[in-house]
Amino acid sequence: MRRKLVRGTVCNALTRSGIWATGKFWWQIPRIVSVSLDGQLSPGVTGKDVIVALAGLFNKDEVLNAAIEFTGSGIEHIPIDQRLTIANMTTEWGAVAGVFPVDAKLEQWYKEHISKSTKFGPHPRLSESRLQDAIRHAEEADLGAHYASKLSLDLSTLVPYVSGPNSVKVANPLPRLLDPPIAINKAYLVSCTNSRASDIAAAADVLRGRKVADGVEFYIAAASSKVQAESEASGDWQVLLDAGAKTLPAGCGPCIGLGVGLLEKGEVGISATNRNYKGRMGHPEAVAYLASPAVVAASAAKGVICGPDSLDLSALPRYDKPRINIVESASAPPQAESLDPLLPGFPAAFQGPLVFTPQDNLTTDGMYPGKYTYQDDITPERQAEVVMGERVPSMLS
């Protein structure tokens, strides 16, 4: 039962050590979950809302360690940049990967990027010949391929969603958060998830001719220097500057709690990034929400979480939850046999102290917040203070 293997990034020191020691790499092929995106999104609803809703509505580890294969007629209506956002945040949903099919819209997207490279400098890896080679070798799942489960989402029943506070497993439709209004101190349009040229353009459309609200700081950082150059050339970058946005270098920045503009104790922020874990974007006693670039920009302008003026709430679907159908696979997947026996001398048991964690599937951010991994001068004593402390402080009390 052939399937195209999804390439992933291994960032675990123990795994790397095992490769160095044995010259081999083991990766358990994940179960595959099919997510069919059907219909078409309403105006003002984006790919960010799709993945925020999925992560919040299916928050019991239903897709934990699975690979998500997105299918359905609705994909053709979703721009590539928004597909990238959905695939990016499948990690936050709990999956190991999220993939979309290769189609004509993807091919055109790549061709446009190749043509842009002549204006902003050639891309080191992207060329017409490599694109055509990739398209020729594109694969789809075999007819009748096994799925651990299947899920379908009617995109036409979805409204803008906001993730939080302080968890991607909590998500609410935007209308539910408007009364009473939630005041914010900071807004962020930064990092890889939603700071592409199209995202910056969406924020600029909201803020054109307007100003960031008094008492609110709005930070922007393009996903790359090339994206910033493109946004500057289109005029969208200047629109955000004229509105009062504060610029940061292209990169992660506040998304991983680095640099200036972090959330201080007691502050509330809304961000177009991918994660809002407690303490990730600043102080552990701050509050963070996630939303689409347009909602983030509108919130920055009004000082409260809200949608842009162009969003007609009365025209949105009248669904408390989007229409979702779940089909569990009745057939059992084929049982894989182990190809490698245990190495000689491998211990049958391990002994040592255990650290109790009062929740399942604790993320690496929860164990050791990412912002500390970039502090070269951090002492062992300080490391001991922050390990597990921001995510589960009760453990240290």
HELIX and SHEET records of a PDB file:
HELIX    1   1 ALA A   13  THR A   22  1                                  10    
HELIX    2   2 GLY A   47  LEU A   57  1                                  11    
HELIX    3   3 SER A   73  HIS A   77  5                                   5    
HELIX    4   4 ILE A   80  ASN A   88  1                                   9    
HELIX    5   5 THR A   90  TRP A   93  1                                   4    
HELIX    6   6 ALA A  104  PHE A  120  1                                  17    
HELIX    7   7 GLU A  128  ARG A  136  1                                   9    
HELIX    8   8 LEU A  155  THR A  157  5                                   3    
HELIX    9   9 LEU A  174  LEU A  177  5                                   4    
HELIX   10  10 ALA A  197  LEU A  207  1                                  11    
HELIX   11  11 SER A  225  SER A  234  1                                  10    
HELIX   12  12 ASP A  236  ALA A  243  1                                   8    
HELIX   13  13 GLY A  253  ILE A  256  5                                   4    
HELIX   14  14 PRO A  293  LYS A  302  1                                  10    
HELIX   15  15 LEU A  313  ALA A  315  5                                   3    
HELIX   16  16 THR A  364  MET A  367  1                                   4    
HELIX   17  17 GLY A  370  THR A  373  1                                   4    
HELIX   18  18 PRO A  380  VAL A  386  1                                   7    
HELIX   19  19 PRO A  393  LEU A  396  5                                   4    
SHEET    1   A 5 ALA A  97  VAL A  99  0                                        
SHEET    2   A 5 ALA A  67  THR A  71  1                                        
SHEET    3   A 5 ILE A  32  ASP A  38  1                                        
SHEET    4   A 5 SER A 149  ASP A 154  1                                        
SHEET    5   A 5 ILE A 324  GLU A 328 -1                                        
SHEET    1   B 2 TYR A 161  SER A 163  0                                        
SHEET    2   B 2 ALA A 171  PRO A 173 -1                                        
SHEET    1   C 5 LYS A 246  THR A 247  0                                        
SHEET    2   C 5 GLU A 217  ILE A 220  1                                        
SHEET    3   C 5 LYS A 186  LEU A 189  1                                        
SHEET    4   C 5 VAL A 268  SER A 271  1                                        
SHEET    5   C 5 VAL A 287  LEU A 290  1                                        
END                                                                             
